[in-house]
Amino acid sequence: MAIANNKLNKTTNNSLSIQISLNGLSFCVLNLTNKTITYLNHIKFDKRVTPFRLLDILKDQFLVEETLQQNFQSIQVVHVNELATIVPKALFNENQIADYLKFNSKILKSDFITYDTIEANNSVSVYVPYVNINNYIYEKFGSFTYNHVSSILIDQILQSERQSNSTKVVLNIYECYFQIIVVDKGALKLYNSFEFQTKEDFIYYVLFTFEQLQLDPETINLILLGDIEKDDELYAILYKYIRHVEFGKHTSSYNFSTAPKNQYSDFSLIHSF
């Protein structure tokens, strides 16, 4: 989804991507000339904040971070929340957009609902963006593009799995929140997201998904992306119940002068460009 006007004076060769969630902010700058990631920064919150507080924190970052104080060639905003669902494009009706969300998400009549088209499998991600964030970015920079994180994840994962003959489960993990994507022989079988407070909550949702889709924890490959390490309690409990657990990796061809923590972190942020 793109919003455009002529306000932005495009005087640099840098592109900025901002990942927005109520649990934190992430910033990434890509030099478009040499295809190099030159800046990565993460702001984690002690607790989940409101959208109003989120905006205040974002404004503060633009005041204190010198790297963010430039005119960017382009701006991307990635919205991360649970207010999203996937609809086959053949069944999608824009006039009924709220109906797709109301059965599995708590939405308000005042919520602005929009959608992204996912070309990799001809589907649509219907979601609620943080409108106050979008309004601020528009006022500050002018033209920009925004997407839901589900659109980026599904598109990238399906592209990488299009020749696969197996079933894989991918977890993209944040602090207290994760997305789960199941791909069967290159086709999307499930997308869902869950909030969790403990490792027991986390493994319950993962194993519940396995059970509902009749996936065998002894044979299915589980791929991990995001905020997780091999010595984490989340990894330990996954490995206790699922035999084949491995870490994923970026599929972009970017260079890095500022590298991500590892080859599987910041996946959606880096692939948002």
NORHUHU-V558137 format. One record per residue. N is the residue number from 1. RES is the residue in three letters. PHI is phi in degrees with one decimal (999 if undefined). OMEGA is omega in whole degrees, 0 to 359 (999 if undefined). D_FIRST is the distance of its C-alpha to the first C-alpha in Angstrom with 2 decimals. Layout:
BEGIN
n=N res=RES phi=PHI omega=OMEGA d_first=D_FIRST
n=N res=RES phi=PHI omega=OMEGA d_first=D_FIRST
END
This chain:
BEGIN
n=1 res=MET phi=999 omega=183 d_first=0.00
n=2 res=ALA phi=-117.9 omega=171 d_first=3.80
n=3 res=ILE phi=-120.4 omega=186 d_first=6.93
n=4 res=ALA phi=-139.6 omega=162 d_first=10.09
n=5 res=ASN phi=-150.6 omega=184 d_first=13.81
n=6 res=ASN phi=-104.0 omega=186 d_first=16.91
n=7 res=LYS phi=-69.1 omega=187 d_first=17.99
n=8 res=LEU phi=-73.0 omega=176 d_first=17.56
n=9 res=ASN phi=-87.9 omega=189 d_first=20.73
n=10 res=LYS phi=-81.4 omega=186 d_first=19.89
n=11 res=THR phi=-111.1 omega=179 d_first=23.28
n=12 res=THR phi=-119.1 omega=175 d_first=22.78
n=13 res=ASN phi=-105.0 omega=181 d_first=21.90
n=14 res=ASN phi=-105.9 omega=175 d_first=20.21
n=15 res=SER phi=-117.4 omega=182 d_first=16.67
n=16 res=LEU phi=-113.4 omega=171 d_first=15.96
n=17 res=SER phi=-120.3 omega=180 d_first=14.12
n=18 res=ILE phi=-123.1 omega=176 d_first=14.68
n=19 res=GLN phi=-99.9 omega=190 d_first=14.91
n=20 res=ILE phi=-114.8 omega=170 d_first=15.38
n=21 res=SER phi=-148.3 omega=180 d_first=17.75
n=22 res=LEU phi=-75.6 omega=178 d_first=20.71
n=23 res=ASN phi=-104.6 omega=180 d_first=23.02
n=24 res=GLY phi=167.1 omega=178 d_first=22.06
n=25 res=LEU phi=-127.0 omega=174 d_first=19.97
n=26 res=SER phi=-134.7 omega=181 d_first=19.60
n=27 res=PHE phi=-125.9 omega=179 d_first=19.14
n=28 res=CYS phi=-142.7 omega=177 d_first=19.14
n=29 res=VAL phi=-117.0 omega=179 d_first=19.87
n=30 res=LEU phi=-114.3 omega=172 d_first=19.92
n=31 res=ASN phi=-79.9 omega=186 d_first=22.28
n=32 res=LEU phi=-74.1 omega=181 d_first=20.81
n=33 res=THR phi=-72.1 omega=182 d_first=24.33
n=34 res=ASN phi=-108.1 omega=176 d_first=26.05
n=35 res=LYS phi=54.0 omega=182 d_first=23.16
n=36 res=THR phi=-120.9 omega=172 d_first=24.56
n=37 res=ILE phi=-75.7 omega=186 d_first=23.19
n=38 res=THR phi=-106.8 omega=184 d_first=25.20
n=39 res=TYR phi=-153.7 omega=173 d_first=24.22
n=40 res=LEU phi=-136.8 omega=180 d_first=23.49
n=41 res=ASN phi=-147.3 omega=182 d_first=24.13
n=42 res=HIS phi=-125.8 omega=175 d_first=23.99
n=43 res=ILE phi=-117.1 omega=179 d_first=24.85
n=44 res=LYS phi=-99.0 omega=180 d_first=26.12
n=45 res=PHE phi=-95.9 omega=178 d_first=27.19
n=46 res=ASP phi=-66.8 omega=177 d_first=30.54
n=47 res=LYS phi=-148.5 omega=179 d_first=29.12
n=48 res=ARG phi=-61.3 omega=183 d_first=25.96
n=49 res=VAL phi=-108.1 omega=175 d_first=25.00
n=50 res=THR phi=-84.2 omega=175 d_first=23.50
n=51 res=PRO phi=-58.8 omega=179 d_first=20.11
n=52 res=PHE phi=-69.0 omega=177 d_first=22.38
n=53 res=ARG phi=-67.2 omega=177 d_first=24.29
n=54 res=LEU phi=-57.4 omega=179 d_first=21.25
n=55 res=LEU phi=-63.6 omega=178 d_first=20.18
n=56 res=ASP phi=-60.2 omega=180 d_first=23.78
n=57 res=ILE phi=-66.1 omega=178 d_first=23.89
n=58 res=LEU phi=-62.0 omega=178 d_first=20.77
n=59 res=LYS phi=-59.6 omega=179 d_first=22.38
n=60 res=ASP phi=-61.2 omega=181 d_first=25.59
n=61 res=GLN phi=-63.8 omega=178 d_first=24.17
n=62 res=PHE phi=-70.2 omega=178 d_first=23.09
n=63 res=LEU phi=-82.5 omega=188 d_first=26.64
n=64 res=VAL phi=-101.5 omega=183 d_first=28.56
n=65 res=GLU phi=-95.6 omega=183 d_first=26.77
n=66 res=GLU phi=-60.9 omega=181 d_first=27.77
n=67 res=THR phi=-60.3 omega=182 d_first=25.29
n=68 res=LEU phi=-84.2 omega=185 d_first=22.40
n=69 res=GLN phi=-98.1 omega=179 d_first=24.20
n=70 res=GLN phi=-146.2 omega=174 d_first=23.11
n=71 res=ASN phi=-87.0 omega=183 d_first=20.77
n=72 res=PHE phi=-90.0 omega=175 d_first=18.25
n=73 res=GLN phi=-61.1 omega=179 d_first=17.15
n=74 res=SER phi=-154.5 omega=180 d_first=13.55
n=75 res=ILE phi=-128.4 omega=172 d_first=11.98
n=76 res=GLN phi=-120.9 omega=175 d_first=9.89
n=77 res=VAL phi=-120.9 omega=179 d_first=9.87
n=78 res=VAL phi=-111.2 omega=181 d_first=10.56
n=79 res=HIS phi=-91.6 omega=180 d_first=11.45
n=80 res=VAL phi=-115.6 omega=174 d_first=14.69
n=81 res=ASN phi=-160.7 omega=183 d_first=16.37
n=82 res=GLU phi=-88.1 omega=185 d_first=18.12
n=83 res=LEU phi=-88.0 omega=182 d_first=16.16
n=84 res=ALA phi=-152.3 omega=175 d_first=14.43
n=85 res=THR phi=-149.8 omega=183 d_first=15.77
n=86 res=ILE phi=-106.5 omega=182 d_first=15.44
n=87 res=VAL phi=-127.7 omega=173 d_first=16.20
n=88 res=PRO phi=-58.6 omega=184 d_first=17.53
n=89 res=LYS phi=-59.9 omega=181 d_first=15.64
n=90 res=ALA phi=-65.0 omega=181 d_first=19.09
n=91 res=LEU phi=-102.4 omega=187 d_first=19.52
n=92 res=PHE phi=-80.1 omega=176 d_first=16.19
n=93 res=ASN phi=-129.1 omega=184 d_first=16.61
n=94 res=GLU phi=-60.2 omega=180 d_first=13.90
n=95 res=ASN phi=-72.8 omega=180 d_first=16.95
n=96 res=GLN phi=-115.6 omega=190 d_first=18.00
n=97 res=ILE phi=-61.4 omega=180 d_first=14.90
n=98 res=ALA phi=-68.3 omega=183 d_first=17.00
n=99 res=ASP phi=-63.5 omega=182 d_first=19.73
n=100 res=TYR phi=-69.0 omega=183 d_first=17.99
n=101 res=LEU phi=-93.6 omega=194 d_first=17.83
n=102 res=LYS phi=-66.3 omega=182 d_first=21.07
n=103 res=PHE phi=-85.1 omega=180 d_first=23.44
n=104 res=ASN phi=-131.4 omega=177 d_first=22.48
n=105 res=SER phi=-140.8 omega=177 d_first=20.87
n=106 res=LYS phi=-86.8 omega=181 d_first=22.34
n=107 res=ILE phi=-119.8 omega=179 d_first=20.11
n=108 res=LEU phi=-105.3 omega=179 d_first=21.24
n=109 res=LYS phi=-61.3 omega=182 d_first=21.24
n=110 res=SER phi=-84.2 omega=182 d_first=19.64
n=111 res=ASP phi=-65.4 omega=172 d_first=16.61
n=112 res=PHE phi=-87.0 omega=183 d_first=13.18
n=113 res=ILE phi=-115.7 omega=180 d_first=11.58
n=114 res=THR phi=-138.8 omega=182 d_first=8.16
n=115 res=TYR phi=-154.6 omega=171 d_first=7.22
n=116 res=ASP phi=-115.7 omega=172 d_first=6.07
n=117 res=THR phi=-93.3 omega=179 d_first=8.56
n=118 res=ILE phi=-103.8 omega=187 d_first=11.22
n=119 res=GLU phi=-68.5 omega=186 d_first=13.24
n=120 res=ALA phi=-60.7 omega=178 d_first=16.19
n=121 res=ASN phi=-136.3 omega=175 d_first=17.44
n=122 res=ASN phi=55.2 omega=179 d_first=15.71
n=123 res=SER phi=-127.0 omega=183 d_first=14.37
n=124 res=VAL phi=-133.0 omega=173 d_first=11.55
n=125 res=SER phi=-97.9 omega=179 d_first=10.83
n=126 res=VAL phi=-99.0 omega=187 d_first=11.19
n=127 res=TYR phi=-158.0 omega=176 d_first=11.27
n=128 res=VAL phi=-108.5 omega=177 d_first=12.14
n=129 res=PRO phi=-81.7 omega=173 d_first=10.57
n=130 res=TYR phi=-82.3 omega=188 d_first=13.18
n=131 res=VAL phi=-64.2 omega=180 d_first=12.76
n=132 res=ASN phi=-64.2 omega=176 d_first=15.70
n=133 res=ILE phi=-68.9 omega=178 d_first=14.29
n=134 res=ASN phi=-58.5 omega=180 d_first=11.14
n=135 res=ASN phi=-62.8 omega=180 d_first=13.75
n=136 res=TYR phi=-66.2 omega=179 d_first=16.04
n=137 res=ILE phi=-61.7 omega=179 d_first=13.87
n=138 res=TYR phi=-63.6 omega=180 d_first=13.06
n=139 res=GLU phi=-66.2 omega=184 d_first=16.80
n=140 res=LYS phi=-82.6 omega=188 d_first=17.91
n=141 res=PHE phi=-114.3 omega=187 d_first=15.99
n=142 res=GLY phi=88.8 omega=187 d_first=14.15
n=143 res=SER phi=-66.3 omega=175 d_first=11.21
n=144 res=PHE phi=-161.8 omega=179 d_first=8.85
n=145 res=THR phi=-121.0 omega=176 d_first=5.76
n=146 res=TYR phi=-135.7 omega=180 d_first=5.36
n=147 res=ASN phi=-145.1 omega=168 d_first=6.07
n=148 res=HIS phi=-85.5 omega=182 d_first=9.19
n=149 res=VAL phi=-58.6 omega=180 d_first=12.25
n=150 res=SER phi=-59.0 omega=181 d_first=13.25
n=151 res=SER phi=-62.5 omega=182 d_first=10.71
n=152 res=ILE phi=-68.3 omega=181 d_first=12.10
n=153 res=LEU phi=-60.9 omega=183 d_first=15.59
n=154 res=ILE phi=-62.9 omega=181 d_first=15.91
n=155 res=ASP phi=-60.5 omega=183 d_first=14.73
n=156 res=GLN phi=-67.8 omega=182 d_first=17.09
n=157 res=ILE phi=-68.4 omega=179 d_first=19.89
n=158 res=LEU phi=-65.4 omega=177 d_first=19.99
n=159 res=GLN phi=-63.0 omega=181 d_first=20.17
n=160 res=SER phi=-73.8 omega=184 d_first=23.02
n=161 res=GLU phi=-106.0 omega=188 d_first=24.75
n=162 res=ARG phi=-64.3 omega=178 d_first=24.57
n=163 res=GLN phi=-100.7 omega=185 d_first=28.29
n=164 res=SER phi=-77.5 omega=176 d_first=29.44
n=165 res=ASN phi=-111.4 omega=184 d_first=32.22
n=166 res=SER phi=-123.8 omega=176 d_first=32.13
n=167 res=THR phi=-105.3 omega=179 d_first=30.35
n=168 res=LYS phi=-132.2 omega=175 d_first=28.63
n=169 res=VAL phi=-114.6 omega=181 d_first=27.30
n=170 res=VAL phi=-114.4 omega=174 d_first=24.85
n=171 res=LEU phi=-111.3 omega=172 d_first=24.66
n=172 res=ASN phi=-109.9 omega=196 d_first=22.19
n=173 res=ILE phi=-109.9 omega=169 d_first=24.16
n=174 res=TYR phi=-116.1 omega=175 d_first=23.68
n=175 res=GLU phi=-69.8 omega=177 d_first=26.43
n=176 res=CYS phi=71.8 omega=182 d_first=27.01
n=177 res=TYR phi=-161.5 omega=174 d_first=23.90
n=178 res=PHE phi=-151.3 omega=172 d_first=23.00
n=179 res=GLN phi=-107.6 omega=177 d_first=20.92
n=180 res=ILE phi=-125.5 omega=181 d_first=22.92
n=181 res=ILE phi=-127.7 omega=178 d_first=21.98
n=182 res=VAL phi=-112.7 omega=181 d_first=24.72
n=183 res=VAL phi=-120.5 omega=181 d_first=24.80
n=184 res=ASP phi=-117.9 omega=180 d_first=27.77
n=185 res=LYS phi=51.9 omega=176 d_first=28.75
n=186 res=GLY phi=83.8 omega=181 d_first=25.25
n=187 res=ALA phi=-110.7 omega=179 d_first=23.72
n=188 res=LEU phi=-70.7 omega=179 d_first=21.71
n=189 res=LYS phi=-103.7 omega=181 d_first=24.25
n=190 res=LEU phi=-160.4 omega=165 d_first=22.77
n=191 res=TYR phi=-131.3 omega=176 d_first=20.04
n=192 res=ASN phi=-154.9 omega=177 d_first=21.03
n=193 res=SER phi=-142.0 omega=184 d_first=21.20
n=194 res=PHE phi=-142.5 omega=168 d_first=24.22
n=195 res=GLU phi=-95.8 omega=179 d_first=25.53
n=196 res=PHE phi=-146.0 omega=178 d_first=29.05
n=197 res=GLN phi=-112.2 omega=182 d_first=31.81
n=198 res=THR phi=-126.7 omega=177 d_first=34.44
n=199 res=LYS phi=-65.4 omega=178 d_first=34.84
n=200 res=GLU phi=-68.2 omega=173 d_first=36.41
n=201 res=ASP phi=-58.5 omega=184 d_first=33.29
n=202 res=PHE phi=-58.4 omega=184 d_first=31.28
n=203 res=ILE phi=-69.8 omega=177 d_first=33.63
n=204 res=TYR phi=-59.8 omega=182 d_first=34.02
n=205 res=TYR phi=-65.5 omega=179 d_first=30.36
n=206 res=VAL phi=-65.3 omega=182 d_first=30.46
n=207 res=LEU phi=-69.3 omega=176 d_first=33.77
n=208 res=PHE phi=-62.9 omega=178 d_first=32.78
n=209 res=THR phi=-64.0 omega=177 d_first=29.91
n=210 res=PHE phi=-57.9 omega=182 d_first=32.47
n=211 res=GLU phi=-65.0 omega=183 d_first=34.88
n=212 res=GLN phi=-63.8 omega=180 d_first=32.58
n=213 res=LEU phi=-96.4 omega=179 d_first=31.55
n=214 res=GLN phi=56.2 omega=176 d_first=35.14
n=215 res=LEU phi=-95.5 omega=183 d_first=34.34
n=216 res=ASP phi=-90.1 omega=179 d_first=37.39
n=217 res=PRO phi=-61.8 omega=180 d_first=37.15
n=218 res=GLU phi=-83.4 omega=187 d_first=39.98
n=219 res=THR phi=-123.3 omega=185 d_first=38.22
n=220 res=ILE phi=-75.0 omega=175 d_first=34.40
n=221 res=ASN phi=-82.9 omega=177 d_first=32.78
n=222 res=LEU phi=-107.4 omega=183 d_first=30.70
n=223 res=ILE phi=-108.1 omega=183 d_first=28.34
n=224 res=LEU phi=-109.8 omega=173 d_first=27.47
n=225 res=LEU phi=-128.7 omega=171 d_first=24.60
n=226 res=GLY phi=95.9 omega=191 d_first=23.95
n=227 res=ASP phi=-92.5 omega=180 d_first=26.45
n=228 res=ILE phi=-154.0 omega=178 d_first=29.67
n=229 res=GLU phi=-127.9 omega=183 d_first=32.92
n=230 res=LYS phi=-67.6 omega=179 d_first=35.85
n=231 res=ASP phi=-96.9 omega=177 d_first=38.11
n=232 res=ASP phi=-75.0 omega=175 d_first=35.80
n=233 res=GLU phi=-68.6 omega=178 d_first=36.99
n=234 res=LEU phi=-67.7 omega=178 d_first=33.81
n=235 res=TYR phi=-65.1 omega=182 d_first=34.66
n=236 res=ALA phi=-60.7 omega=183 d_first=38.29
n=237 res=ILE phi=-76.1 omega=173 d_first=37.67
n=238 res=LEU phi=-63.9 omega=183 d_first=35.31
n=239 res=TYR phi=-68.0 omega=178 d_first=37.99
n=240 res=LYS phi=-68.1 omega=187 d_first=40.61
n=241 res=TYR phi=-109.1 omega=183 d_first=39.16
n=242 res=ILE phi=-125.2 omega=189 d_first=37.23
n=243 res=ARG phi=-72.3 omega=188 d_first=39.18
n=244 res=HIS phi=-107.3 omega=180 d_first=36.64
n=245 res=VAL phi=-119.2 omega=179 d_first=34.30
n=246 res=GLU phi=-145.0 omega=178 d_first=32.79
n=247 res=PHE phi=-93.8 omega=177 d_first=30.20
n=248 res=GLY phi=-83.2 omega=178 d_first=27.27
n=249 res=LYS phi=-158.7 omega=176 d_first=26.19
n=250 res=HIS phi=-63.9 omega=176 d_first=23.41
n=251 res=THR phi=-112.1 omega=179 d_first=22.84
n=252 res=SER phi=-77.5 omega=179 d_first=21.51
n=253 res=SER phi=-105.3 omega=182 d_first=24.05
n=254 res=TYR phi=-70.0 omega=167 d_first=23.55
n=255 res=ASN phi=-88.3 omega=182 d_first=26.67
n=256 res=PHE phi=-134.3 omega=167 d_first=27.18
n=257 res=SER phi=-91.0 omega=169 d_first=29.22
n=258 res=THR phi=-121.3 omega=188 d_first=27.97
n=259 res=ALA phi=-86.3 omega=171 d_first=27.92
n=260 res=PRO phi=-66.2 omega=183 d_first=26.32
n=261 res=LYS phi=-57.3 omega=178 d_first=28.93
n=262 res=ASN phi=-155.6 omega=187 d_first=29.22
n=263 res=GLN phi=-76.7 omega=181 d_first=27.70
n=264 res=TYR phi=-119.5 omega=178 d_first=25.71
n=265 res=SER phi=-88.0 omega=179 d_first=24.38
n=266 res=ASP phi=57.5 omega=185 d_first=20.98
n=267 res=PHE phi=-61.5 omega=182 d_first=19.69
n=268 res=SER phi=-68.9 omega=180 d_first=16.05
n=269 res=LEU phi=-65.1 omega=182 d_first=16.06
n=270 res=ILE phi=-67.5 omega=181 d_first=17.72
n=271 res=HIS phi=-86.8 omega=180 d_first=15.68
n=272 res=SER phi=-81.4 omega=183 d_first=12.32
n=273 res=PHE phi=-75.1 omega=999 d_first=13.19
END
